[in-house]
Amino acid sequence: MVTMHFRAVNFKAGMRLKEYAKKRIEKLSLFHKQIFEVFIFAKVENSSDGFNKWAELKIEIPGDYVVVKKISRSFEESIHNAAESAVRILKKRKGKERS
């Protein structure tokens, strides 16, 4: 079980968003077995183009951190895109550990 910390900056996050983030983070453990903690930072930035919802994932693995930042029109999309990028990075790191 991965320990998850969720922090909302400049807004109040609802339970639905936190549950969505939790489900996405739990899937990361399928790609790397030694994830200690995951920190999720969600933030609203002042922007006129609508791309103002940003998510940052900070994933603690043995000896390192994986940090991914994504911005989009919704928090769910930002979290999803950040998690997908994290999966690619974790797969690469896991491959390097084996060789």
N, C-alpha and C positions, 0 to 999 in steps of 0.2 A: 504494500500500500504506500503510495507516494504522498508525502506531506505537502499540502498546497496552501499557499498564503495569497489572498486576494486583496488588493488595495485599489480603491477607486479614488481618482484625483479629479477634483473640480465637479463632481457629481455624486449622487447616491445610487449605488448599484442595487438592483433588485435581486431577489432570490433566483428568478429565472436565468439571469445572466450568470450568476455564480454557479448554478447547477450545470449550465451549458459548459462553462469553463472547466468545471470539475470532470465532466465526462470526457472532454477533449484531452485533458492532462492525464487521466487514467490510461488512455490509449497509448501514451508515450512509453509507458513501461513495457509495452510489447516489443519495442525496438531497442531498449537498453535496460538491462535488468538492475543496474546499480544507480538508479536515480535516487538521491537522498531527499531533496526538496525542490519545489518549483514555486517561484514567486511570480505572480501575475500582477502587472500594473496596468490599469485601464485609465485613460485620460481623455478629456475633451479639450481640444485646442480651439482657439479662436481662428476661424477660417471662413472665407466667404464661398468657397467652391464646394462645400459639403463633405469633403474628405477631411474630417476633423476628429474621428474616433480612432484612437491609437491604443495598441496593446503591445506590451513588452513582456516577454517570457524570459526569466532567468532560471536556468536549470542547473542544479548542482549535481555533478557526477564526480567520481573519484579523481581528485587532483586537478579539477578544472570546473569552469562554468561555461555553459552555452547560453548566449544572450541573443535573442531575436526580437526585432521591432518591426511592426507592420502598422500601416494606417489605411483606413478605408471609410466607407459611409456608415457602417454599423459596427458595433463592438463584436458581435458574433462573427462577422466576416473577418475582422482584424485578428481575433483569437484563432479562428480556423486557419487563416493564412500563416500566422506565426507558428502554429502547431505543425503545419505541413512542412515549413522550412526547418523546424527543429527536428522533425523525423529524418529528413535528408542528412542533416548534420550529425545526428546521433548514429545513423547507419554508417557514416564515414568513420566516425570515431571508434565505433565498435569494430569495424574492419581493421583499423590501424592497430587496435589492442591485440587482435588475434595474430597479426603477423610480426 
